Each structure stands twice: as C-alpha cells, then as structure tokens.
C-alpha cells in the first residue's frame, strides 16, 4: 500500500495513485481488460474511494483505463489494432513536434536532446545485461528522449497529446522487452543517426529516422 487510509485526498495523492497505476498498467501488473474494483485497488494502493475514482478517471482521459457507467472501470485493451492505431497517431504527432522544434534553431533544446540520448544509450546497455532490474530506468529514459524531441515545438497541446500517446504505447514496448523482441543494436543505430541529423539540421532526414524508430515496434 502506497498510502495510509488517513492520507489527504488532495491533488497530490490523486496524482501519486495515478502514477502508481500507470506504472503497473504499463508493466503488465494490471493486464489489459482487467476489471478495476475500487476497494481492491484501495487495499493495494491506499487512498480513499474518492481519490481512487479520481485517479482512474484521470487514466481514463489518457486512454489507459476505460470507464463504463454500468460496469465501472477496466484496463484498456491492448490488441494489435490498438498498437497500430497508437503507432500511427504517434508518428503524426511526433513528426510534427520534431519539425516544429527544429524550426526554432534552439541550442538549449539541442542540448536537452543530446543529454536525453546519452541517458537512453546508457539505460539501453544496462537493461540488456539486467532486464528486470533495468526495465524501469530504460522505460523512463525512452519517454524522456521522445519528450525532448518535441519539447521545443511551442505547442502545449501537442506536447500533452504526445505524452498521452507515448504512455499508451509503453505496454507494448515493455512486453517486447520481456519477450526479448527488441533489436537494441538497430535502435542504437537509428538513434545515433537521428541525433546527427538533428545537430546537422537535416529536418527531412531526422523525421524519416524518427518515423522508422516509432514504426519499428510493429515489427517486434
């Protein structure tokens, strides 16, 4: 249990519960289509019924949880059709965010991307030698790298939409990791070429490489 039953049911508690649920959905601890019963979740995560319901409503807005007035909450499905739809949308949003970010010619943004790439490279090497121990850091490093790519686009709505889509894709990436279906060498090659294209301000090349990296999950 992450909170006692006497915890303050403010926005901070709701956010922390949502974060814990988001993590467990992403890592498959709460599998697709599982019913999410408020009292069972309170026993595992703590908080009040109100804060748990608010957290599930938040995750519903992100597409990780489905809400039904008659049947309550359940973890969203994770079918091949879901993966293809999420991937298609990610390509459109992330390519646009990268294009707009590159148009700014922002040295600080470039530095953030380089730093995020370095962190991801280290996490990728670590997770290959210790998959279970390094999975969380690797997953977070991937999220930070892709967030950095669109971070200078100038559109808070695009950034928020990208974050939701990336969160929805994490379950598929982590499943591929558990099943040893990720070609880390190929990913490292694409990431390195993408970084070079960004530094050299080759927008078309960068967008092409980003598309290939996102769509690679369909072949894993």
Buried (B, 14 or more C-beta within 10 A) or exposed (E): EEBEEEBEBEEEBBBBBBBBBBBBBBBBEBEBEEEBEBEEBBEEBBBBEEBBBBBBBBBBEBBBBBBEEEEBBBBBEBEEEBBEEBBBBBBBBBBBBBBBBBEEEBEEBBEBBBEBBEBBBBBBEBBBEEBEEBBBBBBBBBBBBBBBBBBBBBBEEBBEBBBBBBBBBBBBBBBBBBEEEBEEEEBBEBBEBBBEBBEEEBBEBBBBBBBBBBBBBEEB
